[in-house]
């Protein structure tokens, strides 16, 4: 009796959803499919006017849905910035496009204050040095205008920012908001884009200077060095900034690479000055310092892995398959009416694997066993607390529904599990589908 009641309830719910969806579809078809009229009420003919009535409404509705989709995916306008200033006004020779979050500000959230935005050190110096007259400073952020506009007002009280572009100006593709510099209405030879997200500027990678995302470190002074780098580039009057920007973007930390270049340049100038003070007969015209080969840096970005790291990182897939097998075994035991055996298997496996994990953590240089123990205790306490609620909720659900949900969630877990491993012998494949392609 109870089972029949639950089935009937599910049927009513399904019928209700179908009715709501059907009613919305009919309303959309009648609203979006009707022909447009002028101010006097006369029908305006379009490309669907010569078709049958039902086909007209259907095709107009599809066309409206397609237009809404393009509005959400494409930038709100073809040219995001107004034309460059003309005489007698002064147009800065370079355009600097900067992302707000992760470069200038860092969003922080606490229970006490909620969301707050922390300003990066030297931000006032950066805005002053990288504003007019050398740069046309543009804030181009993924945030909405409602959120970002007051933040920019507070961040830039002196008005160095000349233009503001928000989420509606980005191009949305495959879950990524891309900043298309081709829509800026500026010469790309004179455009520099500073961002931390490489995917956001994949349409113009040669113009994009990729920095490390700022996480709120108060001792950071990258903006100071970034301002020096940009001013050096502008003062030298580089005709095509893409050559310089693409060169420094090859480094993991472009700012550190610029610091190193400046340091080596200063040392070279000092050596040149010292050699100029010596008698000219002591040095030939092709003189090379003895420390030249010693100071030459080769294979800067190579990272060496130990055999232990390679072995551990290479068993990620095996570990995931074992976890799925254990899950299936425990589910079969629970479904077969052997809860005590299932509990014993879970506790035994969890205890053994946790001991192995703790042993590995103790051998690590950056281990913190107490933090891991705290996480385990929180997880166990939360599981035992929520289990009565889950039991009550699942009592009214049929067994077929539970089987379907378990199978679906297991497949989703298999597909979207993070199979990536930072090992030299593994490719950077993040999910099962891309891993099989690799």
Buried (B, 14 or more C-beta within 10 A) or exposed (E): EEEEEBEEEBEEEEEEEEEEEEEEEEEBBEEBBEEEEEEEEEEEEEEBEEEEEEEBBBBBBEBBEEEEEEEEEBBEEEEBBEEEEEEEEEBBBBBBBBBBBBBBBBBEEEEEEEEEBBBBBBBBBBBEBBBEEBBBBBBBBBBEBEBBBEBBEEBBEEEBBBBBBBBBBBBBEEEEBBBBBBBBBBEBBBBBBBBBBEEBBBBBBBBBBBBBEBEEEEEBEBBBBBBBBBBEBBEEEBEEBBEBBBEBBEBEBBBEBBBBEBEEEEEEEEEEEEEEEEEEEEEEEEEEEEEEEEEEEEEEEEEEEEEEBBEBBBEBBEEBEEBBEBBEBBBEBBEEEEEEBBEEBBEEBEEEBEEEEBEEBEEEEEEEEEEBEEEBEEEEEEEEEEEEEEEEEEEEEEEEEEEEEBEEEBEEBBEEBEBBBEBEEBEEBEBBEEBEEE
